[in-house]
Amino acid sequence: MKKADIFEFFRRLAEVNPDPQTELEFGNTYQLLVAVTLSAQATDVGVNKATRALFEIVKTPQDMLDLGLDGLKDHIKTIGLFNTKAANVMAMAQILVDKHGGEVPVDRDALVELPGVGRKTANVVLNCAFGMETFAVDTHIFRVGNRTGLAKGKTPEAVEKQLEKHVPGPFRVGAHHWLILHGRYICKARTPECWRCPEVDLCAFKDKVLQKKK
């Protein structure tokens, strides 16, 4: 996709949604970190249902340790892989208390050292909590990047590098939110809704679905 087209791509997304936000619900940075960790291979809707009651009582890593592993499992048992995730969240809380004074570090390397936190999770936290220009490439962004020609790559890391290189300055903080939402609600995996897509004339996808299926 040409430089001018990339700018126009994001300009249109920004016009429709000037202030894109994550759909995960959280009250502070630590809760965001927990929510994103739990969202791996799960939906934001499912995570939000599980964490609403949890976040009423858990606001800090020490609160999580006080709740205990079994207490955490009771709250998140509706989420896939909850046993592994619960163990990671508890280990994460202990490290945050022991090494970081109970605070979430503003550093990608420190974040990815936490149990259950990969580069994508770290990028989400840095972007949503601290306003950093990071590109958290999930399945939606990977699909949209490759399908449209916006950012092609065989791996999430490759797509991330393309986004880092080509996303224009005014759109860098909001880019990954716009792309996630675009992939979730319009550029869907099985049947993209090209017939209502604002980017249809910029998109390189050959098999566009230009009519709504009845």
C-alpha positions as a printed Julia matrix, in Angstrom:
214×3 Matrix{Float64}:
   0.0     0.0    0.0
   1.35    3.43  -0.96
   2.28    6.02   1.66
  -0.6     8.31   0.72
  -3.05    5.39   0.84
  -1.85    4.36   4.3
  -2.47    7.89   5.57
  -5.93    7.89   4.01
  -6.64    4.41   5.45
  -6.1     5.64   9.01
  -7.7     9.01   8.36
 -10.96    7.26   7.5
 -10.8     5.03  10.57
 -10.13    8.08  12.74
 -13.02    9.96  11.18
 -15.43    7.18  12.15
 -13.93    6.65  15.61
 -11.79    9.6   16.76
 -10.88    8.12  20.16
 -10.47    4.34  19.87
 -10.16    2.39  23.11
  -9.67   -1.21  24.16
 -12.89   -3.07  24.88
 -11.38   -4.63  27.99
 -12.7    -3.14  31.22
 -10.23   -2.02  33.89
  -9.78    0.63  36.56
  -6.0     0.95  36.73
  -2.81   -0.21  35.05
  -2.48   -3.38  37.1
  -6.04   -4.44  36.3
  -5.33   -3.78  32.62
  -2.27   -6.04  32.78
  -4.33   -8.81  34.36
  -7.17   -8.4   31.86
  -4.86   -8.52  28.84
  -3.08  -11.58  30.26
  -6.42  -13.33  30.7
  -7.59  -12.36  27.2
  -5.16  -14.69  25.4
  -7.29  -17.14  23.37
 -10.41  -15.63  24.92
 -12.84  -12.88  23.98
 -12.86   -9.45  25.59
 -16.55   -9.99  26.39
 -15.77  -13.19  28.27
 -12.88  -11.6   30.15
 -14.99   -8.6   31.15
 -17.72  -10.85  32.55
 -15.15  -12.71  34.65
 -13.24   -9.68  35.9
 -16.05   -7.34  36.9
 -16.49   -8.93  40.31
 -12.77   -9.73  40.58
 -11.73   -6.11  40.08
 -14.1    -4.96  42.78
 -11.79   -6.6   45.32
  -8.46   -6.82  43.46
  -6.92   -3.47  42.61
  -3.23   -4.16  43.34
  -0.81   -7.1   43.11
  -0.98   -7.45  46.89
  -4.77   -7.7   46.7
  -4.28  -10.58  44.24
  -1.89  -12.35  46.59
  -4.34  -11.86  49.45
  -7.13  -13.36  47.33
  -5.06  -16.47  46.67
  -4.92  -18.93  43.81
  -8.18  -20.72  44.56
 -10.02  -17.44  44.98
  -8.74  -16.23  41.62
  -9.75  -19.47  39.92
 -13.29  -19.08  41.23
 -13.55  -15.74  39.46
 -11.99  -16.72  36.11
 -13.09  -20.35  35.71
 -15.29  -19.4   32.73
 -12.2   -18.3   30.76
 -10.27  -20.79  28.64
  -7.02  -22.14  30.11
  -7.97  -20.59  33.45
  -5.74  -22.89  35.53
  -2.58  -21.89  33.68
  -3.62  -18.25  33.55
  -4.39  -18.19  37.26
  -0.96  -19.59  38.08
   0.69  -16.98  35.85
  -1.31  -14.1   37.33
  -0.4   -15.13  40.87
   3.29  -15.5   40.0
   3.14  -12.14  38.23
   1.66  -10.48  41.31
   4.46  -11.86  43.49
   7.15  -10.53  41.15
   5.49   -7.12  40.94
   5.46   -6.89  44.72
   8.98   -8.23  45.2
  10.8    -6.51  42.34
   8.72   -3.5   41.3
   7.21   -2.16  44.51
   3.74   -3.31  43.47
   3.81   -1.14  40.32
   3.56   -2.16  36.67
   6.89   -1.35  35.0
   6.9     1.1   32.09
   9.35   -1.03  30.15
   8.74   -3.74  27.56
  11.7    -5.88  28.6
  10.59   -5.86  32.23
   7.01   -6.65  31.25
   7.85   -9.65  29.09
   9.81  -11.13  31.98
   6.53  -11.48  33.89
   4.81  -14.89  33.74
   2.15  -15.05  31.04
   3.23  -11.77  29.42
   4.46  -11.84  25.84
   5.35   -9.03  23.48
   1.73   -8.49  22.41
   0.49   -8.15  25.99
   3.36   -5.82  26.86
   2.59   -3.65  23.83
  -1.09   -3.38  24.79
  -0.22   -2.28  28.32
   2.36    0.25  27.15
  -0.1     1.68  24.64
  -3.31    1.71  26.7
  -1.83    2.66  30.06
   1.08    4.87  29.08
   0.16    6.18  25.62
   3.23    4.73  23.94
   3.38    4.15  20.19
   3.29    0.36  20.19
   1.59   -2.08  17.82
   0.16   -5.15  19.5
  -0.41   -7.59  16.65
  -3.16  -10.07  17.45
  -5.01  -12.32  15.0
  -7.24   -9.45  13.84
  -4.35   -7.09  13.07
  -2.35   -9.88  11.45
  -5.29  -10.62   9.15
  -6.12   -7.0    8.34
  -2.49   -6.11   7.71
  -1.96   -8.94   5.26
  -5.38   -8.94   3.64
  -5.5    -5.22   2.88
  -1.82   -4.87   1.99
  -1.35   -2.34   4.78
   1.34   -4.37   6.56
   2.3    -7.73   5.11
   4.29  -10.31   7.03
   4.45  -14.04   7.69
   4.65  -13.57  11.46
   3.09  -11.13  13.96
   6.56   -9.69  14.55
   6.99   -9.01  10.83
   3.61   -7.25  10.65
   4.52   -5.24  13.74
   7.75   -4.07  12.08
   5.83   -2.96   9.0
   3.36   -1.0   11.11
   6.18    0.61  13.08
   7.79    1.64   9.82
   4.76    2.91   7.9
   1.99    4.15  10.23
   1.91    7.98  10.01
   2.61   10.06  13.11
  -0.92   11.34  13.84
  -2.28    7.79  14.01
   0.44    5.82  15.78
  -1.05    5.71  19.28
  -4.53    4.68  18.11
  -3.48    2.44  15.22
  -3.7    -0.95  16.89
  -7.12   -0.15  18.37
  -8.51    0.9   15.0
  -7.13   -2.22  13.32
  -8.43   -4.58  16.01
 -11.91   -3.07  15.86
 -11.84   -3.08  12.05
 -10.9    -6.76  12.04
 -13.4    -7.66  14.73
 -16.45   -5.97  13.22
 -15.85   -5.42   9.48
 -12.8    -7.24   8.07
 -13.92  -10.51   9.65
 -12.02  -13.76   9.24
 -14.56  -15.89   7.41
 -16.63  -13.33   5.54
 -15.28   -9.77   5.43
 -18.06   -7.2    5.15
 -16.45   -5.32   2.28
 -19.83   -4.01   1.21
 -19.8    -1.62   4.19
 -16.05   -1.1    4.58
 -14.76    2.49   4.35
 -11.42    1.18   3.07
 -12.73   -0.94   0.2
 -11.15    1.15  -2.58
  -7.74    1.14  -0.83
  -7.72   -2.57  -0.01
  -5.65   -5.08  -2.0
  -7.85   -8.07  -1.11
  -8.88   -9.8   -4.34
 -11.92  -11.74  -3.11
 -13.95   -8.81  -1.8
 -17.49   -9.53  -0.58
 -19.26   -6.55  -2.14
 -22.85   -7.58  -1.43
 -24.43   -8.38   1.89
 -25.38  -12.04   2.08
 -29.06  -12.65   2.64
